[in-house]
Amino acid sequence: MPDSVSSLYIGLMSGTSLDGVDGVLASFTPGSDSISATLAAAYVPFPEHLRADLMALQAAGPNEIEREALAANALAVHYADCVAQLLRQTGRNAADIRMVGVHGQTIRHRPELGFTRQTNNPALLAELCNIDVAADFRSRDVAAGGQGAPLVPAFHRALFGDDRQSRVVVNIGGIANVSILPAGAGQATYGFDTGPGNALMDAWIKLHRGQHYDADGDWGASGKVHEGLLARLRDENFFRLAPPKSSGRDLFHMDWLQAALQKTGEAVAPADVQATLAMLTAGTIADAIAAHAPDAQQVYVCGGGAENRFLMRLLQQALQGRAGVQSTAALGIAPNQVEALAFAWLARRFDLRLPGNLPAVTGARGLRVLGALYPA
């Protein structure tokens, strides 16, 4: 790419938690995929009706095609709003931006059946923003036999890898995943989904307290871990699978939790369930680190889970002193900006026609250029 072409990219991410859109405007070193600066960040919350529509699309229902199309249109409007906020913050206009990278909203993830579905209308986003849009990053990896997820380990290596220190980056969104970054640039990077992150905790507090998330983990911290329920939850076969592996709401949903509650044979106080769900997330992440990164010296957490002090404390305890736990803020990147930055980086990789996946992570047959272009 000639250096005269803009090196400004926008990344947009709306995750499994269904809370809203995180966006960043990043500049890249000309001719490379190295981020030189994050110039702005913005957040656009989803209205309640859109949350409900997207949640309903997680399972089969009537008139799905039309409902998905309408939700995709609404998403594009919110994505465009986020782009507009980033431009206003920086005094830029559409002509200054090379490309927008947008993940879309995952409504089904079934790589074992050969597909993953991130609903989106990138054509409408390109029309609204008048900026080229790169989207649908996961499908090419799935077409090559991969899981299509997680895609962030390659980015985590580029942003957080260290020649002297073995690190693990844990993204705790609706689903949790780990990126294992051994010391040294030549060492293999890999990662995988570990299981539920915030999705079950968010759904449980919404059911019982009408809140979208457990602020600071205070409600969970008020309860006690129910060992019988925890054992039931941990008996899920997904936790025993060897990587590569990925998951989503297709497996970890409220019916799954309710089935485990019924099998405990006794009533469990709602706050105790919340504490147990936090322990499930922390424990399964710690298990993954112990099994696959036993020499990790530091664990850095991003995503909404980094704001849950109770969950962070449980993770530190579950690691039993094997590594320290901090948010990615310690490395200069706010936890809620990391995933959006990843999709700015993936858009840059797509633009340079460089691969965006890691076959060791996803199980794909090889490196692939990820994404599809929707020109302005």
C-alpha positions in Angstrom: 0.0 0.0 0.0 1.5 3.4 -0.9 2.3 5.6 2.1 0.2 8.3 0.6 -2.9 6.3 1.3 -4.6 7.0 4.7 -3.5 4.8 7.5 -6.5 5.6 9.7 -8.9 2.7 10.4 -12.0 2.3 12.5 -12.7 -0.9 14.4 -16.3 -1.7 15.6 -17.2 -4.5 18.0 -20.5 -5.6 19.4 -20.1 -8.8 21.5 -22.0 -11.7 23.1 -23.0 -9.5 26.0 -25.3 -7.6 23.7 -24.7 -4.3 25.5 -23.7 -2.0 22.6 -21.0 -1.0 20.2 -17.4 -0.3 21.1 -15.5 1.7 18.5 -11.9 3.0 18.1 -10.1 5.1 15.6 -6.5 3.9 15.2 -3.6 5.0 13.1 -1.1 2.5 11.6 2.5 2.9 10.7 2.6 3.4 7.0 3.2 0.2 5.0 2.7 -2.0 8.1 0.1 -3.5 10.4 1.6 -1.9 13.5 -0.7 0.4 15.4 1.0 3.7 16.1 -1.8 5.3 18.1 -5.4 5.0 19.3 -6.8 8.4 18.5 -10.4 8.1 19.9 -12.8 5.6 21.4 -16.6 5.7 21.6 -19.5 3.5 22.9 -23.1 3.4 21.6 -25.4 1.4 23.9 -28.2 -0.8 22.3 -31.8 0.2 23.2 -33.7 -2.4 25.1 -35.8 -3.5 22.1 -32.7 -4.2 20.0 -31.1 -6.2 22.8 -34.3 -8.2 22.9 -34.4 -8.7 19.2 -30.8 -9.9 19.0 -31.3 -12.2 22.0 -34.4 -13.7 20.4 -32.3 -14.4 17.2 -30.0 -16.7 19.3 -32.6 -19.4 19.0 -35.0 -20.7 16.3 -38.3 -18.8 16.0 -40.9 -17.6 13.5 -40.1 -15.2 10.6 -36.4 -15.4 11.4 -35.2 -14.1 8.0 -37.2 -10.9 8.2 -36.4 -10.3 11.9 -32.7 -10.8 11.3 -32.7 -8.4 8.3 -34.4 -5.7 10.3 -32.0 -6.3 13.3 -29.1 -6.0 10.9 -30.4 -2.7 9.5 -30.7 -1.4 13.1 -27.2 -2.6 13.9 -25.8 -0.7 10.9 -27.5 2.5 12.1 -25.8 2.1 15.5 -22.5 1.3 14.0 -22.8 4.4 11.8 -23.5 6.4 15.0 -20.4 5.1 16.6 -18.3 6.0 13.5 -19.8 9.5 13.5 -18.9 10.0 17.2 -15.3 9.0 16.4 -15.0 11.4 13.6 -16.5 14.2 15.7 -14.0 13.6 18.5 -11.0 13.8 16.2 -12.2 16.5 13.8 -11.9 14.0 10.9 -14.2 13.3 8.0 -15.1 10.2 6.0 -12.4 10.9 3.4 -9.7 10.7 6.0 -10.5 7.1 6.9 -9.2 4.2 4.9 -11.6 1.5 6.1 -14.0 0.4 8.8 -13.6 -3.1 10.2 -16.8 -4.4 11.8 -17.4 -7.7 13.5 -21.2 -7.9 13.3 -23.3 -9.5 16.0 -23.0 -13.3 16.4 -26.4 -15.0 16.5 -25.3 -18.5 15.7 -21.9 -20.1 15.9 -21.8 -23.7 14.6 -18.4 -24.3 13.0 -19.0 -28.1 13.5 -21.7 -27.7 10.9 -19.6 -25.4 8.7 -21.0 -22.0 9.5 -20.9 -19.0 11.8 -23.4 -16.2 11.5 -22.6 -12.6 12.4 -25.7 -10.6 11.5 -24.9 -7.2 10.0 -25.6 -5.0 7.0 -22.2 -3.8 5.9 -23.5 -2.4 2.6 -25.8 -0.1 4.6 -23.0 0.9 6.9 -20.8 1.8 3.9 -23.7 3.8 2.5 -24.3 5.7 5.8 -20.7 6.4 6.5 -19.3 6.8 3.0 -16.3 4.7 4.0 -15.1 1.4 2.7 -16.2 -1.4 5.1 -14.6 -4.8 5.8 -16.8 -7.3 7.4 -17.5 -11.1 7.8 -14.1 -11.9 9.1 -14.9 -15.4 10.5 -16.4 -17.2 7.5 -13.2 -17.6 5.5 -11.6 -19.4 8.3 -14.6 -21.7 8.8 -14.6 -22.4 5.0 -11.0 -23.6 5.5 -12.1 -26.1 8.2 -11.5 -23.8 11.2 -13.5 -22.7 14.1 -13.6 -19.1 12.9 -12.8 -18.2 16.5 -11.1 -16.8 18.4 -9.5 -14.4 16.0 -7.9 -12.2 18.5 -4.7 -14.2 19.5 -2.8 -13.0 16.4 -3.7 -9.4 17.3 -2.8 -10.0 21.0 0.6 -11.2 19.9 1.2 -8.1 17.8 0.0 -5.7 20.5 1.0 -7.5 23.8 3.7 -10.0 23.0 6.9 -9.7 24.9 10.4 -11.2 24.1 11.2 -11.6 27.8 7.9 -12.6 29.5 5.4 -15.3 28.8 1.9 -13.8 29.0 -1.7 -14.8 28.7 -4.3 -12.3 27.5 -7.8 -13.2 28.6 -10.8 -11.6 26.9 -13.9 -11.9 29.2 -16.8 -10.9 27.1 -20.0 -12.9 26.9 -17.7 -15.9 26.2 -14.2 -16.0 27.6 -11.1 -16.8 25.5 -7.4 -17.0 26.2 -4.4 -16.0 24.0 -1.2 -17.7 25.0 1.8 -15.6 24.2 5.1 -17.4 25.0 8.2 -15.2 25.5 10.0 -14.6 22.2 8.8 -13.4 18.9 9.5 -16.7 17.3 7.4 -18.8 19.7 4.0 -20.2 18.6 0.9 -18.2 19.6 -2.3 -20.0 20.2 -5.6 -19.7 22.0 -9.2 -20.9 22.4 -12.5 -20.3 24.0 -12.6 -21.4 27.6 -16.3 -21.3 28.2 -18.8 -18.7 29.6 -17.5 -15.3 30.5 -20.2 -12.7 31.4 -23.1 -14.1 29.4 -24.7 -16.3 32.1 -23.9 -13.8 34.9 -25.6 -11.0 32.9 -28.6 -13.2 32.1 -29.0 -14.3 35.7 -28.9 -10.8 37.2 -31.2 -9.5 34.5 -33.7 -12.2 35.5 -33.6 -11.6 39.2 -32.7 -7.9 39.6 -33.5 -6.3 36.3 -29.9 -5.2 35.8 -27.9 -5.7 32.6 -24.7 -6.7 34.5 -23.4 -7.1 38.0 -21.5 -3.8 38.6 -18.1 -4.6 40.2 -19.4 -8.1 40.9 -21.0 -6.8 44.1 -24.1 -9.1 43.9 -21.9 -12.2 43.2 -19.6 -11.2 46.1 -22.6 -11.1 48.4 -23.3 -14.8 47.8 -21.4 -18.1 48.4 -20.2 -20.6 45.8 -22.5 -23.6 45.7 -20.1 -26.5 45.3 -22.8 -28.9 44.1 -24.0 -26.6 41.4 -20.5 -25.8 40.4 -19.7 -29.4 39.9 -22.8 -29.8 37.7 -21.8 -26.9 35.6 -18.2 -28.0 35.3 -19.3 -31.4 34.1 -20.1 -30.0 30.7 -18.1 -31.9 28.0 -16.9 -28.6 26.3 -14.5 -28.1 29.2 -12.8 -31.4 28.5 -12.3 -30.9 24.8 -8.8 -30.2 23.6 -8.3 -27.0 21.5 -8.9 -25.8 18.9 -12.4 -25.1 20.2 -14.9 -22.2 20.4 -18.3 -21.7 21.8 -21.2 -19.2 22.3 -24.8 -18.9 23.4 -25.6 -22.0 21.3 -24.3 -24.0 24.3 -24.0 -21.6 27.3 -27.6 -20.3 27.7 -30.2 -20.0 30.4 -31.8 -23.4 29.7 -28.3 -25.0 30.2 -28.1 -23.3 33.6 -31.6 -24.1 34.6 -31.0 -27.8 33.8 -28.0 -27.8 36.1 -30.0 -26.1 38.8 -32.7 -28.8 38.6 -30.1 -31.5 38.9 -28.7 -30.1 42.1 -31.9 -31.3 43.9 -32.2 -28.3 46.2 -33.0 -24.6 46.0 -30.0 -22.4 45.5 -30.2 -18.7 46.6 -30.0 -16.4 43.5 -26.9 -14.6 44.9 -25.2 -17.9 45.4 -26.0 -18.9 41.8 -24.3 -15.6 40.7 -21.2 -16.3 42.9 -21.1 -19.8 41.4 -21.3 -18.5 37.9 -18.4 -16.2 38.6 -16.4 -19.1 40.0 -17.2 -21.2 36.9 -15.8 -18.4 34.6 -12.7 -17.9 36.8 -12.1 -21.6 37.4 -12.3 -22.7 33.7 -10.0 -19.8 32.7 -7.5 -20.8 35.3 -7.7 -24.5 34.3 -6.9 -23.5 30.7 -3.9 -21.5 31.8 -2.6 -24.2 34.1 -2.9 -26.8 31.3 -1.7 -24.8 28.3 0.5 -22.0 29.7 2.0 -23.2 33.0 5.0 -20.9 32.7 2.9 -17.8 32.1 4.3 -15.0 34.3 1.5 -12.5 33.8 -2.2 -12.6 32.9 -3.8 -9.5 31.4 -7.6 -9.3 31.2 -9.7 -7.3 28.7 -13.4 -7.1 28.0 -16.2 -6.3 30.4 -15.0 -9.0 32.9 -12.0 -6.8 33.7 -14.4 -4.4 35.4 -15.8 -7.1 37.7 -13.6 -6.9 40.8 -15.1 -10.0 42.3 -14.4 -12.0 39.1 -10.8 -10.7 39.0 -10.3 -11.7 42.6 -11.6 -15.2 42.0 -9.3 -15.5 38.9 -6.3 -14.5 40.9 -7.2 -17.1 43.6 -7.9 -19.8 41.1 -4.5 -19.3 39.6 -3.0 -20.2 43.0 0.0 -17.8 42.6 1.0 -19.2 39.2 0.8 -15.7 37.6 -0.3 -12.2 38.4 -3.6 -10.8 37.2 -4.0 -7.2 35.8 -6.2 -5.6 33.2 -4.7 -4.6 29.9 -4.8 -1.0 31.2 -1.4 -1.9 32.8 -0.1 -2.2 29.2 -1.7 1.1 28.1 -4.8 -0.2 26.5 -8.2 0.2 28.1 -9.9 -3.2 28.5 -13.1 -2.1 26.6 -11.0 -1.0 23.6 -9.1 -4.1 22.9 -11.6 -6.0 20.8 -12.6 -3.0 18.7 -8.9 -2.4 18.1 -8.6 -6.0 17.0 -11.1 -5.4 14.2 -9.3 -2.2 13.1 -6.2 -4.4 12.9 -8.0 -7.1 11.0 -9.3 -4.5 8.5 -5.8 -3.3 8.0 -4.6 -6.9 7.5 -7.4 -7.4 5.0 -6.5 -4.2 3.2 -2.9 -5.3 2.9 -4.1 -8.8 1.8 -2.3 -10.4 4.8 -3.7 -13.4 6.6 -5.7 -12.7 9.8 -6.1 -16.1 11.2 -3.8 -18.5 13.1 -4.3 -22.2 12.0 -2.9 -23.4 15.3 -5.7 -21.4 17.1 -8.7 -22.1 14.8 -7.8 -25.4 13.3 -8.0 -24.0 9.7 -6.1 -25.8 7.0 -3.8 -22.8 6.6 -3.4 -19.0 6.7 -6.2 -17.1 5.1 -7.0 -13.5 4.3 -10.1 -12.7 6.3 -13.0 -10.4 5.4 -15.2 -9.1 2.6 -15.1 -5.6 1.1 -18.1 -3.3 0.8 -16.9 -0.2 -1.0 -18.3 3.2 -0.1 
